[in-house]
Amino acid sequence: EAGVAQSPRYKIIEKRQSVAFWCNPISGHATLYWYQQILGQGPKLLIQFQNNGVVDDSQLPKDRFSAERLKGVDSTLKIQPAKLEDSAVYLCASSFGGVSSYEQYFGPGTRLTVT
Amino acid sequence: GENVEQHPSTLSVQEGDSAVIKCTYSDSASNYFPWYKQELGKRPQLIIDIRSNVGEKKDQRIAVTLNKTAKHFSLHITETQPEDSAVYFCAASRGTYNNNDMRFGAGTRLTVKP
């Protein structure tokens, strides 16, 4: 089966600019996650969607980060305006979302560098 | 919220030796504990997971043990090979139908010397 797709793979922007990332989950996966992975650290959950609804966004810096999954499939994550500390890899993951189906599949990530 | 601590941060072993990585968690409601392997510049990949209704699970050279009372779980890799070299992350979540919020440990960089 096709995996989780993300684009772009790399992005370099200046601080205070805006950026958007796109994720296409595995077909049929109801749950979609966005993670931030700073170099040398574990992934940190930013937001979790169940279909097109937000389940958990407690760790999303809402003053500058936003995410949507309007039709319950693709998702976009936006940062506006970016700060230097936002430099990280942004990982998208999806899972089937059914009972007893917990495994999350990760995309290749988008490496963001803020200068 | 959940807090996952992972030790050690780096681990170096000789090829053929065993490697053990340990994690503790804080949320007693967590019931799903996966381990991910991440090679340099690549995505995290699930290598083994365990749910709270079992104490141990094994898959060839890797095994995971869980102690729910003490709230800790461990990854064991036997007969290590150079290709096992990577960063390993533990994670914990409540694993409910609509809330599989995963909290990751900080990672262990495993180096297997040939």
Chai-1 contact restraints between the chains, C-beta under 6 A:
chainA,res_idxA,chainB,res_idxB,connection_type,confidence,min_distance_angstrom,max_distance_angstrom,comment,restraint_id
A,Q41,B,A106,contact,1.0,0.0,6.0,A-B,restraint_1
A,G42,B,F89,contact,1.0,0.0,6.0,A-B,restraint_2
A,G42,B,F104,contact,1.0,0.0,6.0,A-B,restraint_3
A,G42,B,G105,contact,1.0,0.0,6.0,A-B,restraint_4
A,G42,B,A106,contact,1.0,0.0,6.0,A-B,restraint_5
A,G42,B,G107,contact,1.0,0.0,6.0,A-B,restraint_6
A,P43,B,F104,contact,1.0,0.0,6.0,A-B,restraint_7
A,L45,B,D101,contact,1.0,0.0,6.0,A-B,restraint_8
A,Q48,B,D101,contact,1.0,0.0,6.0,A-B,restraint_9
A,Q50,B,N98,contact,1.0,0.0,6.0,A-B,restraint_10
A,V55,B,N98,contact,1.0,0.0,6.0,A-B,restraint_11
A,V55,B,N99,contact,1.0,0.0,6.0,A-B,restraint_12
A,D56,B,D101,contact,1.0,0.0,6.0,A-B,restraint_13
A,V99,B,Y97,contact,1.0,0.0,6.0,A-B,restraint_14
A,Y102,B,Y32,contact,1.0,0.0,6.0,A-B,restraint_15
A,Y102,B,G95,contact,1.0,0.0,6.0,A-B,restraint_16
A,Y102,B,N100,contact,1.0,0.0,6.0,A-B,restraint_17
A,E103,B,L46,contact,1.0,0.0,6.0,A-B,restraint_18
A,F106,B,R43,contact,1.0,0.0,6.0,A-B,restraint_19
A,F106,B,P44,contact,1.0,0.0,6.0,A-B,restraint_20
A,P108,B,R43,contact,1.0,0.0,6.0,A-B,restraint_21
